């Protein structure tokens, strides 16, 4: 879940926690009142969001859909601010070759995730670490195929901290590694925040807006795009957007699609060419 808090520890399957000191620094996050080490607060958050499972799963499906991996491919991904493991349940069930590293500052969230993901066994590693400072990098490895986050990065601190976090994520992924960040953003013109709230009030539209007042502390989408590019990511784009939430994409070095997709596309192109040639031959034979 979103990270703000105290020094943290990394926990690995079957091992006791290892200490990793994390300083909070002087960052102020938009949601600074959220204490993810407070079990009462975390319990309230879990209860409050229980009725949003359907909507959250739709957003998780968006992430799954844009991960360019075949179902049987093996790959590793990092989930930053993983919370109770709902996204991971969706991804690990769909990709049986995937191995996940879940990072969260809240031990209670990680305990919820461990219970939810128990059936996936040693395909999951649980790491307690605070994303509010760079020390979290020492708690995880590198060479990940994906770094993923949902509704968490806006909690880690101000714009400077988010910008630095993107650079740390770039270091954590390998060649061709992809960052996918589905998070809250504010409108480019703050005045349009009122329009977002207005539009979200129409139940038939299915739109979502940040809670009143919350959007004011969020960076705009253009900042995220600039920070990702500044960190070194290429092919930076927005794959989906709502009134106050966007799915950002970036790749380290070069973007690659699975070979089977290329083969299928090539076969389709060849089939189309053969069909065209056959049609032309028939046309000339009449």
VOBA-1610 file (N, C-alpha, C; in pm, whole numbers, padded with zeros to 5 digits, always signed):
BEGIN
Unk+00085-00117+00000Unk+00000+00000+00000Unk+00088+00122+00000Unk+00034+00240-00021Unk+00112+00360-00025Unk+00204+00371+00095Unk+00318+00432+00075Unk+00422+00429+00176Unk+00450+00566+00232Unk+00456+00575+00359Unk+00499+00692+00431Unk+00548+00646+00559Unk+00627+00627+00618Unk+00631+00596+00757Unk+00769+00573+00808Unk+00782+00475+00896Unk+00900+00461+00977Unk+01006+00376+00911Unk+01120+00358+00978Unk+01218+00265+00928Unk+01154+00131+00901Unk+01205+00058+00802Unk+01138-00062+00759Unk+01232-00179+00745Unk+01170-00295+00726Unk+01246-00420+00718Unk+01201-00497+00597Unk+01290-00578+00542Unk+01252-00665+00432Unk+01223-00803+00487Unk+01115-00865+00441Unk+01084-01001+00483Unk+01081-01089+00361Unk+01139-01205+00372Unk+01147-01298+00262Unk+01079-01428+00304Unk+01020-01501+00209Unk+00950-01624+00244Unk+01039-01719+00323Unk+00990-01758+00441Unk+01062-01856+00519Unk+01174-01800+00604Unk+01191-01667+00603Unk+01300-01607+00679Unk+01245-01499+00771Unk+01319-01472+00878Unk+01282-01363+00967Unk+01312-01230+00900Unk+01244-01122+00943Unk+01268-00991+00883Unk+01414-00948+00902Unk+01466-00875+00803Unk+01600-00818+00811Unk+01585-00667+00819Unk+01662-00604+00905Unk+01648-00461+00924Unk+01706-00384+00807Unk+01630-00285+00762Unk+01677-00189+00663Unk+01634-00052+00713Unk+01728+00031+00753Unk+01691+00162+00807Unk+01646+00252+00694Unk+01536+00324+00717Unk+01481+00416+00618Unk+01448+00548+00685Unk+01505+00655+00636Unk+01472+00787+00689Unk+01357+00845+00610Unk+01268+00913+00680Unk+01154+00971+00611Unk+01191+01098+00535Unk+01291+01168+00578Unk+01327+01292+00511Unk+01225+01400+00541Unk+01229+01509+00462Unk+01142+01624+00485Unk+01029+01631+00385Unk+00999+01520+00318Unk+00897+01524+00214Unk+00758+01536+00275Unk+00674+01610+00206Unk+00533+01616+00243Unk+00453+01555+00130Unk+00379+01451+00159Unk+00298+01386+00057Unk+00159+01446+00058Unk+00085+01433-00053Unk-00052+01481-00056Unk-00137+01419+00053Unk-00105+01294+00093Unk-00186+01226+00193Unk-00104+01203+00319Unk-00040+01308+00369Unk+00053+01294+00480Unk-00013+01243+00607Unk-00146+01254+00618Unk-00214+01208+00738Unk-00230+01056+00740Unk-00198+00990+00629Unk-00210+00845+00623Unk-00089+00779+00690Unk-00113+00704+00793Unk-00006+00632+00861Unk-00025+00484+00835Unk+00052+00430+00741Unk+00034+00291+00699Unk+00098+00193+00796Unk+00159+00244+00904Unk+00205+00157+01012Unk+00105+00149+01127Unk-00004+00226+01116Unk-00109+00227+01217Unk-00211+00119+01182Unk-00214+00011+01261Unk-00301-00101+01228Unk-00449-00061+01227Unk-00488+00031+01314Unk-00627+00076+01316Unk-00662+00147+01186Unk-00569+00233+01140Unk-00593+00303+01014Unk-00598+00206+00897Unk-00504+00112+00892Unk-00499+00016+00782Unk-00624-00072+00783Unk-00666-00114+00901Unk-00788-00194+00910Unk-00909-00118+00860Unk-00916+00011+00892Unk-01025+00094+00842Unk-01021+00110+00692Unk-00899+00125+00639Unk-00884+00138+00494Unk-00932+00011+00424Unk-00893-00104+00475Unk-00934-00231+00415Unk-01086-00246+00416Unk-01149-00210+00528Unk-01294-00219+00537Unk-01362-00121+00443Unk-01309+00000+00434Unk-01368+00103+00350Unk-01363+00067+00202Unk-01254+00000+00161Unk-01235-00031+00020Unk-01287-00170-00019Unk-01344-00241+00075Unk-01393-00377+00045Unk-01501-00375-00063Unk-01584-00270-00063Unk-01693-00265-00160Unk-01648-00210-00295Unk-01518-00182-00310Unk-01465-00132-00437Unk-01389-00238-00514Unk-01400-00363-00469Unk-01322-00471-00531Unk-01349-00483-00681Unk-01475-00469-00723Unk-01509-00486-00865Unk-01440-00379-00950Unk-01445-00254-00905Unk-01381-00146-00979Unk-01230-00161-00979Unk-01173-00200-00864Unk-01029-00217-00857Unk-00984-00331-00948Unk-01062-00438-00954Unk-01026-00550-01041Unk-01030-00510-01188Unk-01119-00419-01223Unk-01122-00371-01361Unk-00993-00297-01392Unk-00945-00218-01298Unk-00820-00147-01320Unk-00702-00244-01323Unk-00708-00348-01239Unk-00601-00447-01241Unk-00598-00520-01376Unk-00716-00543-01433Unk-00723-00608-01565Unk-00659-00520-01672Unk-00669-00388-01656Unk-00602-00297-01750Unk-00452-00322-01749Unk-00397-00333-01630Unk-00252-00357-01619Unk-00216-00492-01680Unk-00291-00595-01646Unk-00265-00729-01701Unk-00269-00726-01853Unk-00364-00653-01909Unk-00382-00651-02055Unk-00264-00588-02128Unk-00194-00494-02065Unk-00085-00424-02135Unk+00052-00479-02097Unk+00056-00593-02032Unk+00185-00659-02003Unk+00217-00753-02119Unk+00316-00720-02201Unk+00345-00799-02321Unk+00420-00929-02289Unk+00350-01021-02227Unk+00404-01153-02197Unk+00299-01258-02233Unk+00347-01371-02289Unk+00257-01484-02312Unk+00226-01549-02177Unk+00115-01617-02171Unk+00070-01671-02042Unk+00172-01766-01980Unk+00246-01841-02063Unk+00338-01941-02008Unk+00481-01889-01997Unk+00504-01761-02026Unk+00639-01706-02014Unk+00678-01687-01867Unk+00806-01703-01840Unk+00857-01677-01706Unk+00909-01534-01700Unk+00873-01463-01595Unk+00922-01327-01576Unk+00907-01287-01430Unk+00977-01178-01393Unk+00974-01127-01256Unk+00919-00985-01257Unk+00835-00958-01159Unk+00786-00821-01149Unk+00792-00773-01004Unk+00800-00641-00993Unk+00807-00572-00866Unk+00679-00491-00849Unk+00610-00510-00737Unk+00488-00434-00710Unk+00517-00337-00595Unk+00518-00208-00627Unk+00554-00104-00531Unk+00428-00049-00463Unk+00423-00060-00331Unk+00302-00022-00259Unk+00193-00124-00282Unk+00227-00251-00262Unk+00143-00362-00307Unk+00012-00376-00230Unk+00007-00325-00107Unk-00115-00338-00031Unk-00152-00483-00003Unk-00282-00516-00006Unk-00326-00651+00033Unk-00314-00757-00077Unk-00245-00725-00186Unk-00213-00827-00286Unk-00322-00856-00387Unk-00419-00766-00403Unk-00528-00791-00497Unk-00480-00793-00642Unk-00393-00699-00678Unk-00337-00698-00813Unk-00258-00826-00837Unk-00181-00867-00740Unk-00096-00985-00756Unk-00178-01112-00772Unk-00291-01117-00706Unk-00381-01232-00723Unk-00425-01243-00869Unk-00455-01129-00931Unk-00497-01127-01071Unk-00381-01168-01163Unk-00263-01112-01139Unk-00149-01137-01228Unk-00093-01278-01213Unk-00077-01325-01090Unk-00017-01457-01069Unk-00107-01569-01117Unk-00239-01549-01109Unk-00332-01650-01159Unk-00329-01655-01311Unk-00311-01539-01374Unk-00313-01534-01521Unk-00180-01578-01582Unk-00069-01544-01515Unk+00065-01575-01565Unk+00131-01677-01472Unk+00116-01806-01497Unk+00171-01907-01405Unk+00323-01908-01398Unk+00390-01841-01493Unk+00535-01834-01489Unk+00588-01709-01421Unk+00498-01626-01371Unk+00540-01500-01308Unk+00584-01522-01164Unk+00684-01444-01123Unk+00732-01442-00985Unk+00725-01297-00938Unk+00667-01274-00820Unk+00638-01138-00773Unk+00719-01103-00650Unk+00761-00976-00644Unk+00817-00918-00522Unk+00726-00804-00481Unk+00662-00818-00366Unk+00568-00718-00315Unk+00639-00630-00213Unk+00632-00500-00234Unk+00694-00404-00143Unk+00584-00318-00080Unk+00585-00310+00051Unk+00492-00223+00122Unk+00552-00187+00256Unk+00517-00068+00307Unk+00568-00027+00437Unk+00486-00089+00551Unk+00364-00133+00522Unk+00274-00181+00626Unk+00285-00333+00644Unk+00323-00375+00762Unk+00326-00518+00792Unk+00187-00579+00787Unk+00086-00501+00826Unk-00051-00552+00824Unk-00096-00577+00681Unk-00061-00485+00590Unk-00094-00504+00448Unk-00024-00628+00395Unk+00104-00645+00428Unk+00178-00760+00380Unk+00122-00890+00437Unk+00073-00885+00561Unk+00011-01004+00620Unk-00117-01040+00545Unk-00196-00938+00508Unk-00316-00961+00427Unk-00279-01021+00292Unk-00174-00967+00231Unk-00129-01017+00101Unk-00081-01161+00112Unk-00005-01191+00216Unk+00047-01326+00234Unk-00067-01427+00246Unk-00171-01390+00318Unk-00287-01480+00333Unk-00359-01497+00200Unk-00377-01386+00128Unk-00449-01390+00000Unk-00373-01472-00104Unk-00241-01464-00100Unk-00158-01525-00205Unk-00093-01657-00161Unk-00141-01713-00053Unk-00080-01834+00003Unk-00068-01945-00100Unk-00167-01958-00186Unk-00166-02070-00282Unk-00055-02059-00386Unk+00005-01941-00399Unk+00111-01923-00497Unk+00249-01956-00441Unk+00255-01989-00313Unk+00377-02041-00252Unk+00498-01952-00271Unk+00610-02015-00314Unk+00737-01942-00324Unk+00748-01858-00451Unk+00638-01839-00521Unk+00639-01747-00635Unk+00627-01602-00587Unk+00610-01582-00456Unk+00590-01448-00402Unk+00693-01419-00292Unk+00755-01301-00300Unk+00844-01251-00195Unk+00780-01126-00136Unk+00786-01114-00003Unk+00723-01002+00067Unk+00832-00916+00131Unk+00832-00788+00100Unk+00937-00698+00148Unk+00874-00576+00214Unk+00908-00554+00341Unk+00864-00433+00407Unk+00970-00326+00383Unk+00932-00219+00317Unk+01025-00110+00289Unk+00947+00017+00262Unk+01009+00129+00291Unk+00947+00261+00276Unk+00992+00324+00145Unk+00898+00354+00058Unk+00931+00416-00069Unk+00958+00566-00057Unk+00946+00619+00065Unk+00968+00761+00086Unk+01114+00803+00080Unk+01205+00708+00068Unk+01347+00737+00055Unk+01414+00632-00032Unk+01536+00654-00076Unk+01601+00563-00171Unk+01646+00430-00111Unk+01640+00416+00020Unk+01694+00296+00084Unk+01620+00169+00047Unk+01496+00181-00002Unk+01421+00061-00039Unk+01493-00021-00145Unk+01578+00044-00225Unk+01648-00029-00332Unk+01739-00136-00274Unk+01787-00116-00152Unk+01873-00216-00091Unk+01796-00337-00041Unk+01663-00328-00038Unk+01581-00437+00011Unk+01533-00530-00099Unk+01553-00491-00224Unk+01510-00574-00337Unk+01626-00588-00434Unk+01614-00680-00525Unk+01718-00700-00626Unk+01700-00606-00744Unk+01748-00650-00857Unk+01730-00572-00979Unk+01706-00668-01094Unk+01703-00616-01216Unk+01679-00699-01332Unk+01534-00741-01348Unk+01440-00669-01285Unk+01299-00703-01297Unk+01249-00676-01439Unk+01154-00757-01483Unk+01093-00736-01613Unk+00987-00626-01609Unk+00926-00609-01493Unk+00825-00504-01475Unk+00841-00443-01336Unk+00814-00313-01327Unk+00791-00246-01199Unk+00651-00187-01209Unk+00563-00229-01120Unk+00421-00194-01128Unk+00379-00126-00999Unk+00288-00031-01011Unk+00232+00032-00892Unk+00090+00078-00922Unk+00003+00066-00823Unk-00135+00112-00839Unk-00175+00198-00719Unk-00213+00320-00747Unk-00264+00413-00646Unk-00174+00425-00525Unk-00043+00424-00548Unk+00051+00427-00435Unk+00156+00536-00447Unk+00210+00559-00565Unk+00327+00646-00578Unk+00295+00790-00538Unk+00171+00834-00555Unk+00139+00972-00515Unk+00151+00991-00364Unk+00159+00881-00287Unk+00172+00891-00143Unk+00317+00905-00095Unk+00416+00883-00181Unk+00552+00868-00130Unk+00618+00999-00090Unk+00568+01111-00138Unk+00629+01239-00105Unk+00593+01343-00209Unk+00669+01450-00212Unk+00641+01557-00307Unk+00695+01521-00446Unk+00685+01617-00538Unk+00728+01590-00674Unk+00874+01550-00686Unk+00960+01612-00605Unk+01102+01576-00609Unk+01123+01430-00572Unk+01046+01382-00473Unk+01062+01242-00431Unk+01009+01147-00538Unk+00897+01181-00600Unk+00843+01096-00706Unk+00940+01089-00823Unk+00997+01204-00858Unk+01095+01207-00966Unk+01215+01118-00934Unk+01263+01125-00811Unk+01376+01041-00770Unk+01337+00893-00770Unk+01213+00863-00730Unk+01167+00725-00727Unk+01167+00664-00867Unk+01126+00742-00967Unk+01128+00690-01104Unk+01271+00654-01146Unk+01369+00732-01104Unk+01508+00699-01137Unk+01551+00571-01066Unk+01504+00550-00944Unk+01535+00428-00871Unk+01468+00307-00936Unk+01347+00327-00985Unk+01276+00219-01055Unk+01350+00183-01183Unk+01400+00284-01255Unk+01477+00258-01377Unk+01595+00168-01346Unk+01659+00191-01233Unk+01774+00110-01192Unk+01732-00032-01154Unk+01606-00050-01113Unk+01561-00181-01066Unk+01519-00275-01179Unk+01483-00220-01294Unk+01440-00305-01406Unk+01558-00333-01497Unk+01548-00444-01570Unk+01655-00482-01662Unk+01632-00427-01802Unk+01716-00470-01897Unk+01700-00429-02036Unk+01562-00469-02085Unk+01491-00375-02143Unk+01355-00402-02188Unk+01253-00400-02076Unk+01296-00369-01952Unk+01204-00366-01839Unk+01103-00253-01853Unk+00985-00277-01804Unk+00872-00184-01822Unk+00823-00134-01688Unk+00793-00005-01680Unk+00726+00053-01565Unk+00580+00078-01603Unk+00489+00038-01514Unk+00346+00063-01529Unk+00298+00126-01399Unk+00259+00250-01406Unk+00211+00321-01287Unk+00068+00369-01310Unk-00025+00306-01241Unk-00165+00348-01244Unk-00190+00428-01117Unk-00209+00560-01132Unk-00211+00643-01012Unk-00297+00766-01033Unk-00324+00832-00919Unk-00398+00957-00921Unk-00313+01067-00982Unk-00374+01151-01063Unk-00310+01271-01117Unk-00414+01383-01112Unk-00368+01506-01115Unk-00463+01616-01123Unk-00472+01667-01266Unk-00574+01742-01295Unk-00589+01801-01428Unk-00476+01902-01451Unk-00440+01920-01577Unk-00333+02016-01610Unk-00371+02156-01562Unk-00494+02193-01581Unk-00545+02320-01529Unk-00623+02289-01402Unk-00573+02332-01286Unk-00643+02299-01161Unk-00789+02338-01160Unk-00824+02440-01240Unk-00963+02484-01244Unk-01057+02375-01296Unk-01001+02281-01373Unk-01084+02174-01428Unk-01113+02065-01325Unk-01055+02076-01206Unk-01086+01979-01102Unk-01234+01980-01069Unk-01296+02097-01074Unk-01439+02108-01047Unk-01518+02034-01155Unk-01471+02041-01280Unk-01539+01969-01388Unk-01528+01819-01367Unk-01413+01772-01320Unk-01395+01629-01294Unk-01496+01581-01190Unk-01510+01657-01082Unk-01606+01619-00978Unk-01749+01623-01032Unk-01777+01722-01116Unk-01911+01735-01176Unk-01941+01613-01263Unk-01848+01576-01349Unk-01871+01463-01441Unk-01883+01331-01366Unk-01805+01315-01258Unk-01809+01190-01182Unk-01942+01171-01111Unk-02019+01278-01096Unk-02148+01268-01030Unk-02254+01201-01117Unk-02225+01184-01246Unk-02318+01115-01336Unk-02293+00965-01324Unk-02383+00888-01261Unk-02355+00746-01236Unk-02347+00662-01362Unk-02412+00706-01469Unk-02411+00626-01592Unk-02280+00638-01668Unk-02204+00743-01642Unk-02078+00764-01715Unk-01967+00673-01664Unk-01975+00629-01540Unk-01872+00541-01486Unk-01737+00607-01470Unk-01736+00740-01449Unk-01611+00813-01434Unk-01574+00823-01286Unk-01446+00849-01262Unk-01396+00854-01126Unk-01315+00981-01108Unk-01336+01050-00998Unk-01260+01171-00968Unk-01200+01157-00828Unk-01088+01226-00807Unk-01025+01224-00675Unk-01119+01288-00574Unk-01113+01245-00448Unk-01196+01307-00344Unk-01173+01457-00338Unk-01277+01529-00295Unk-01271+01675-00291Unk-01147+01720-00213Unk-01070+01807-00273Unk-00951+01861-00208Unk-00826+01778-00227Unk-00841+01648-00250Unk-00723+01561-00258Unk-00640+01589-00382Unk-00705+01627-00492Unk-00634+01645-00618Unk-00538+01763-00615Unk-00560+01858-00525Unk-00476+01980-00525Unk-00329+01949-00500Unk-00301+01845-00423Unk-00162+01814-00394Unk-00098+01717-00491Unk-00172+01675-00594Unk-00120+01576-00688Unk-00045+01644-00802Unk+00062+01581-00853Unk+00127+01634-00973Unk+00037+01611-01095Unk+00047+01698-01195Unk-00027+01673-01320Unk+00039+01563-01401Unk-00035+01514-01496Unk+00015+01406-01581Unk+00143+01445-01653Unk+00151+01568-01698Unk+00269+01612-01774Unk+00397+01601-01690Unk+00387+01621-01559Unk+00505+01606-01473Unk+00551+01461-01471Unk+00458+01368-01456Unk+00494+01226-01454Unk+00565+01186-01584Unk+00512+01234-01696Unk+00571+01201-01826Unk+00714+01255-01833Unk+00733+01379-01790Unk+00867+01440-01792Unk+00962+01366-01698Unk+00914+01327-01582Unk+01000+01258-01484Unk+01041+01120-01535Unk+00948+01049-01597Unk+00982+00917-01651Unk+01087+00930-01761Unk+01069+01027-01850Unk+01167+01047-01956Unk+01301+01091-01898Unk+01296+01177-01797Unk+01419+01222-01734Unk+01495+01109-01666Unk+01421+01009-01619Unk+01485+00894-01554Unk+01553+00802-01655Unk+01519+00818-01784Unk+01580+00736-01888Unk+01484+00645-01961Unk+01359+00641-01917Unk+01262+00553-01984Unk+01230+00605-02123Unk+01210+00511-02214Unk+01170+00543-02351Unk+01024+00502-02373Unk+00973+00540-02489Unk+00835+00505-02527Unk+00736+00542-02417Unk+00764+00651-02347Unk+00675+00694-02239Unk+00542+00736-02297Unk+00436+00684-02239Unk+00303+00714-02293Unk+00198+00696-02183Unk+00078+00742-02214Unk-00038+00723-02127Unk-00128+00623-02196Unk-00142+00505-02139Unk-00217+00397-02202Unk-00365+00402-02171Unk-00399+00473-02065Unk-00541+00487-02025Unk-00552+00605-01931Unk-00665+00675-01937Unk-00684+00789-01848Unk-00832+00805-01814Unk-00856+00841-01690Unk-00988+00879-01642Unk-00979+01026-01600Unk-01077+01073-01526Unk-01076+01213-01486Unk-00958+01249-01397Unk-00919+01159-01309Unk-00810+01191-01216Unk-00719+01072-01191Unk-00715+00980-01283Unk-00628+00863-01270Unk-00575+00827-01409Unk-00450+00785-01416Unk-00390+00753-01546Unk-00298+00633-01532Unk-00284+00559-01641Unk-00191+00447-01648Unk-00073+00489-01735Unk+00042+00508-01670Unk+00163+00552-01738Unk+00251+00432-01772Unk+00320+00444-01885Unk+00402+00335-01939Unk+00538+00391-01977Unk+00643+00314-01950Unk+00776+00347-01997Unk+00859+00221-02004Unk+00961+00219-02090Unk+01045+00101-02107Unk+01192+00141-02100Unk+01270+00057-02038Unk+01416+00081-02033Unk+01479+00025-02160Unk+01552+00107-02230Unk+01621+00071-02355Unk+01519+00050-02467Unk+01492-00072-02503Unk+01407-00096-02620Unk+01288-00183-02584Unk+01177-00156-02651Unk+01053-00229-02628Unk+01050-00356-02713Unk+01011-00467-02651Unk+01005-00595-02721Unk+00868-00660-02699Unk+00809-00709-02807Unk+00689-00791-02798Unk+00732-00937-02799Unk+00651-01027-02741Unk+00686-01170-02745Unk+00704-01219-02888Unk+00799-01311-02908Unk+00830-01360-03042Unk+00709-01421-03109Unk+00625-01490-03034Unk+00506-01553-03092Unk+00414-01451-03155Unk+00410-01330-03097Unk+00327-01224-03153Unk+00384-01179-03286Unk+00519-01164-03290Unk+00583-01126-03416Unk+00559-01234-03522Unk+00575-01361-03482Unk+00555-01470-03576Unk+00412-01470-03630Unk+00316-01446-03541Unk+00177-01444-03583Unk+00150-01329-03679Unk+00207-01211-03646Unk+00188-01096-03733Unk+00254-01118-03868Unk+00375-01181-03865Unk+00446-01209-03989Unk+00368-01309-04074Unk+00315-01413-04007Unk+00237-01513-04079Unk+00112-01451-04138Unk+00051-01359-04061Unk-00068-01292-04112Unk-00037-01207-04232Unk+00079-01138-04228Unk+00118-01055-04342Unk+00148-01140-04463Unk+00217-01256-04442Unk+00246-01345-04553Unk+00119-01403-04610Unk+00024-01440-04522Unk-00103-01495-04568Unk-00179-01394-04651Unk-00175-01269-04607Unk-00243-01163-04681Unk-00179-01143-04817Unk-00043-01150-04820Unk+00028-01133-04947Unk-00004-01248-05042Unk-00004-01374-04990Unk-00036-01489-05074Unk-00177-01479-05127Unk-00269-01435-05042Unk-00408-01422-05083Unk-00421-01319-05194Unk-00345-01206-05179Unk-00348-01102-05279Unk-00291-01152-05413Unk-00179-01231-05402Unk-00119-01285-05524Unk-00213-01383-05593Unk-00280-01467-05514Unk-00374-01563-05571Unk-00490-01492-05638Unk-00538-01387-05575Unk-00648-01311-05631Unk-00606-01246-05763Unk-00482-01191-05762Unk-00433-01127-05885Unk-00418-01229-05995Unk-00366-01353-05963Unk-00349-01457-06063Unk-00483-01497-06123Unk-00585-01509-06034Unk-00716-01545-06083Unk-00773-01436-06172Unk-00749-01311-06135Unk-00801-01199-06214Unk-00739-01199-06354Unk-00608-01232-06361Unk-00539-01232-06490Unk-00577-01353-06576Unk-00622-01462-06510Unk-00651-01584-06585Unk-00788-01578-06652Unk-00871-01479-06615Unk-01004-01470-06678Unk-00997-01393-06807
//
